[in-house]
Amino acid sequence: MSGNKRWVNRPEGSTWGDFGEDDQRGRINLLTSEKLKQGIAEVKEFQPFCLSLPLDLPGGNLLNPRRFPPVIRPTLRGDRPNMNYGLFRDNDQQTDVISDDLVVMHLQYSTQWDSLAHVGSRFDANGDGIPESVYYNGYRAGEHIIGPTDGKDAGVPGPGENKSTSNAIALGIQNMAESCVQGRGVMIDFHAHFGNKREIIGYDTLMRVMEQDKVVVEPGDMVCLHTGFAQLLMDMKGNPDLHTLENSCAALDGRDQKLLKWITDSQLVVLMADNYAVETYPATSHIGCCATLPLHEHCLFKLGVHLGEMFYLTPLAQWLRKNGRNRFLLTAPPLRLPGAVGSPATAVATV
């Protein structure tokens, strides 16, 4: 029995309590100064790559009907738009021209990190035979991750509404940001093997690709999966073709238990891909009660492994392959936004 007051039972194969009773960072704890040294040692050409899509892609809301592109508007200066605002309007002795704006953003619309508060599960953490809604390390829905019960308090705020209505008091994305997320990245290039073909990747296929490309993942590494999906989004220029996207590019098989065990045993600290969801969605068929997103459940809920989605990896992956490499320095913090369950990211790889 754990001394952690939030739970008596922990999920089988989980890391709950391994990094401390009150840990909120999960596997990021393995991103040590030694891992940063290893990442820096991979910098040989001093060439950077931006790994973020333009944050107004994919475009529209076909990939997820609940998420929309960012809306940018000027702030107000009195009752006037604060864009190209000449201060000489108010004082003819001032020459400044000011532009200032705001953004209404769905935090997981484009290139993004999932916090550990993004996906939890129904699990009997109390040991009384009754499952509760809990997240990584036993943090509770309604107590540590809170939100409204009325739909009018969700979605884009109306005129005059200027208050937050949800808050990941524990496990918010700021915990990841405060770790800086900098260390050694390792590229696994599915696109080089399968092109844009829809391929469901299980453990055996993963091992074959890694062996052929001489990819080795060590504890504390940040693993990047290149499928070509984000390049398709770039090529579609904000007008995504849903049928094409749903039938293209590789994705992990979240139902493959050997694959999930590899994620556990490898001790990778984050798993990021250039596709939507990292794993295939909807997941492959399963009989009985189960998670809709089994890899999300395994990584976020059980292991404390952050997931990154729709990172723009194609130029980096092509350069690495051309130069016979698969490791690089990766710097990929999310926004330090307290209480958020996800965040956009502008990651940088340096080779």
TACORGI-V198488 format. One record per residue. N is the residue number from 1. RES is the residue in three letters. PHI is phi in degrees with one decimal (* if undefined). PSI is psi in whole degrees, -180 to 180 (999 if undefined). Layout:
# TACORGI-V198488
n=(N N)
res=(RES RES)
phi=(PHI PHI)
psi=(PSI PSI)
This chain:
# TACORGI-V198488
n=(1 2 3 4 5 6 7 8 9 10 11 12 13 14 15 16 17 18 19 20 21 22 23 24 25 26 27 28 29 30 31 32 33 34 35 36 37 38 39 40 41 42 43 44 45 46 47 48 49 50 51 52 53 54 55 56 57 58 59 60 61 62 63 64 65 66 67 68 69 70 71 72 73 74 75 76 77 78 79 80 81 82 83 84 85 86 87 88 89 90 91 92 93 94 95 96 97 98 99 100 101 102 103 104 105 106 107 108 109 110 111 112 113 114 115 116 117 118 119 120 121 122 123 124 125 126 127 128 129 130 131 132 133 134 135 136 137 138 139 140 141 142 143 144 145 146 147 148 149 150 151 152 153 154 155 156 157 158 159 160 161 162 163 164 165 166 167 168 169 170 171 172 173 174 175 176 177 178 179 180 181 182 183 184 185 186 187 188 189 190 191 192 193 194 195 196 197 198 199 200 201 202 203 204 205 206 207 208 209 210 211 212 213 214 215 216 217 218 219 220 221 222 223 224 225 226 227 228 229 230 231 232 233 234 235 236 237 238 239 240 241 242 243 244 245 246 247 248 249 250 251 252 253 254 255 256 257 258 259 260 261 262 263 264 265 266 267 268 269 270 271 272 273 274 275 276 277 278 279 280 281 282 283 284 285 286 287 288 289 290 291 292 293 294 295 296 297 298 299 300 301 302 303 304 305 306 307 308 309 310 311 312 313 314 315 316 317 318 319 320 321 322 323 324 325 326 327 328 329 330 331 332 333 334 335 336 337 338 339 340 341 342 343 344 345 346 347 348 349 350 351)
res=(MET SER GLY ASN LYS ARG TRP VAL ASN ARG PRO GLU GLY SER THR TRP GLY ASP PHE GLY GLU ASP ASP GLN ARG GLY ARG ILE ASN LEU LEU THR SER GLU LYS LEU LYS GLN GLY ILE ALA GLU VAL LYS GLU PHE GLN PRO PHE CYS LEU SER LEU PRO LEU ASP LEU PRO GLY GLY ASN LEU LEU ASN PRO ARG ARG PHE PRO PRO VAL ILE ARG PRO THR LEU ARG GLY ASP ARG PRO ASN MET ASN TYR GLY LEU PHE ARG ASP ASN ASP GLN GLN THR ASP VAL ILE SER ASP ASP LEU VAL VAL MET HIS LEU GLN TYR SER THR GLN TRP ASP SER LEU ALA HIS VAL GLY SER ARG PHE ASP ALA ASN GLY ASP GLY ILE PRO GLU SER VAL TYR TYR ASN GLY TYR ARG ALA GLY GLU HIS ILE ILE GLY PRO THR ASP GLY LYS ASP ALA GLY VAL PRO GLY PRO GLY GLU ASN LYS SER THR SER ASN ALA ILE ALA LEU GLY ILE GLN ASN MET ALA GLU SER CYS VAL GLN GLY ARG GLY VAL MET ILE ASP PHE HIS ALA HIS PHE GLY ASN LYS ARG GLU ILE ILE GLY TYR ASP THR LEU MET ARG VAL MET GLU GLN ASP LYS VAL VAL VAL GLU PRO GLY ASP MET VAL CYS LEU HIS THR GLY PHE ALA GLN LEU LEU MET ASP MET LYS GLY ASN PRO ASP LEU HIS THR LEU GLU ASN SER CYS ALA ALA LEU ASP GLY ARG ASP GLN LYS LEU LEU LYS TRP ILE THR ASP SER GLN LEU VAL VAL LEU MET ALA ASP ASN TYR ALA VAL GLU THR TYR PRO ALA THR SER HIS ILE GLY CYS CYS ALA THR LEU PRO LEU HIS GLU HIS CYS LEU PHE LYS LEU GLY VAL HIS LEU GLY GLU MET PHE TYR LEU THR PRO LEU ALA GLN TRP LEU ARG LYS ASN GLY ARG ASN ARG PHE LEU LEU THR ALA PRO PRO LEU ARG LEU PRO GLY ALA VAL GLY SER PRO ALA THR ALA VAL ALA THR VAL)
phi=(* -76.0 -80.6 -71.2 -70.4 -77.0 -152.8 -104.1 -95.1 -120.2 -58.4 -58.6 79.4 -87.2 -107.4 -53.5 85.3 -65.6 -104.2 116.5 -59.5 -109.7 -61.5 -127.3 -108.1 64.3 -65.6 -56.4 -59.4 -83.8 -85.4 -88.8 -61.3 -65.6 -67.7 -65.3 -60.2 -65.0 -66.1 -62.3 -64.8 -82.3 -83.5 -120.9 -103.9 57.1 -110.1 -92.5 -130.5 -81.5 -104.7 -105.4 -68.2 -54.9 -73.7 -96.0 -99.5 -77.3 97.8 64.0 -138.1 -71.1 -67.2 -148.8 -65.6 -94.1 -120.4 -127.8 -62.4 -65.8 -114.1 -109.0 -139.2 -74.6 -73.3 -100.7 -117.1 70.1 -109.9 -112.1 -63.6 -90.6 -132.3 55.3 -86.0 -84.7 -65.1 -65.0 -61.3 -101.4 -153.4 -69.3 -95.4 -111.0 -105.7 -65.1 -119.6 -111.7 -128.5 -148.9 -137.2 -133.7 -136.5 -102.8 -131.1 -82.2 -68.0 -118.4 -80.5 -122.7 -53.7 -155.4 -110.5 -89.6 -79.9 -73.9 -94.5 -76.2 -135.8 -115.3 -158.1 -83.5 -151.6 -79.6 -75.6 -78.3 75.6 -106.6 84.9 -115.8 -72.0 -116.2 -85.8 -133.2 -121.1 -46.0 61.7 82.2 -67.6 -103.0 -66.1 87.2 -116.4 -105.3 -120.4 -120.1 -163.9 -73.7 -104.9 -105.9 -58.6 -68.7 -98.0 -123.8 77.7 -64.2 -66.3 -82.3 -56.9 82.2 -88.6 -140.2 -135.5 -78.5 -121.7 -134.5 -163.8 -82.8 -59.3 -114.7 70.8 -61.5 -63.1 -62.5 -63.2 -69.7 -59.6 -68.0 -83.0 78.2 50.5 -136.7 176.7 -93.6 -94.9 -129.9 -95.0 -113.7 -102.4 -65.1 -61.8 -64.3 -99.0 -119.9 59.2 -90.0 -63.7 -70.1 -134.8 -91.1 -95.1 -101.6 -57.8 -62.4 -66.7 -57.4 -64.4 -64.5 -63.5 -64.2 -66.4 -64.0 -95.7 55.7 -92.7 -123.9 -106.6 -114.5 -52.3 90.5 -77.7 -104.5 -96.3 -115.5 -111.3 -97.0 -116.8 94.3 -62.4 -65.2 -65.7 -59.5 -60.6 -61.2 -67.6 -80.1 52.3 87.0 -123.9 -66.5 -97.3 -63.0 -60.9 -62.8 -63.8 -72.1 -121.6 -131.2 73.2 -78.6 -152.0 -73.2 -88.8 -67.1 -86.7 -76.9 -65.1 -67.2 -65.1 -62.2 -65.6 -62.4 -60.1 -63.5 -71.3 -68.6 60.4 -61.5 -98.4 -140.7 -129.4 -125.9 -136.3 -96.3 -106.3 -91.8 91.4 69.8 -94.8 -67.1 -135.6 -66.7 -66.7 -59.8 -62.8 -153.3 -94.0 98.4 -69.8 -161.6 -77.7 -68.5 -118.0 -63.9 -71.0 -60.5 -60.6 -65.3 -78.7 -75.6 -81.7 -89.3 -96.6 72.7 -101.1 -69.1 -110.6 -115.5 -127.0 56.5 -74.2 -92.5 -107.2 -61.1 -59.0 -64.0 -61.6 -66.3 -64.0 -60.2 -65.3 -60.5 -101.6 65.4 -127.8 -143.7 -122.7 -165.7 -82.9 -120.5 -123.8 -147.1 -73.6 -80.7 -67.6 -86.5 -111.7 -56.4 87.9 -84.6 -98.2 -161.1 -160.0 -66.8 -144.3 -118.6 -80.4 -129.9 -107.0 -127.0 -112.8)
psi=(131 152 -3 121 -18 -21 151 -47 144 150 144 131 8 171 14 128 -15 -31 15 153 -35 19 140 8 -21 -138 -16 -23 -23 -3 77 175 -32 -38 -35 -41 -41 -38 -45 -34 -19 -7 110 -33 -12 41 121 154 131 125 16 139 157 133 1 5 148 -17 138 -158 33 -38 -35 113 -13 -5 136 159 159 149 122 130 155 153 172 140 96 -121 17 148 132 57 125 37 117 121 -16 -16 -34 -22 111 -1 2 135 -5 143 120 137 134 134 174 166 138 115 133 117 -18 36 -41 -143 127 157 141 130 172 -6 4 -41 122 -157 162 117 141 79 -28 -18 22 11 -1 119 146 162 108 162 -176 137 23 8 141 140 135 -16 -49 -28 109 153 171 164 -13 130 -25 -16 13 172 -172 129 148 -180 132 -6 120 43 150 146 -1 158 117 87 -38 150 12 159 -19 -27 -38 -44 -40 -18 -12 -23 64 128 -150 124 148 125 130 116 84 -36 -33 -24 -33 -5 -141 9 139 116 124 116 115 -176 -47 -42 -42 -47 -38 -44 -45 -39 -44 -36 5 45 129 127 125 160 134 -4 153 116 130 133 115 118 -18 -5 -46 -32 -37 -44 -43 -44 -27 -11 46 3 73 140 105 -41 -44 -46 -39 -14 24 151 159 153 151 148 99 -13 -11 108 -32 -36 -45 -38 -37 -41 -41 -53 -30 -26 31 152 -32 157 114 144 167 9 -177 112 -6 -53 162 135 127 155 161 158 152 141 131 178 132 175 140 -35 80 -35 -37 -45 -44 -46 -55 -45 -45 -48 -21 37 116 144 137 137 148 37 146 98 -9 -52 -41 -48 -40 -41 -45 -44 -43 -33 11 35 162 9 153 168 129 129 115 52 149 -178 143 74 97 133 -4 149 -1 170 143 162 143 84 153 131 141 129 999)
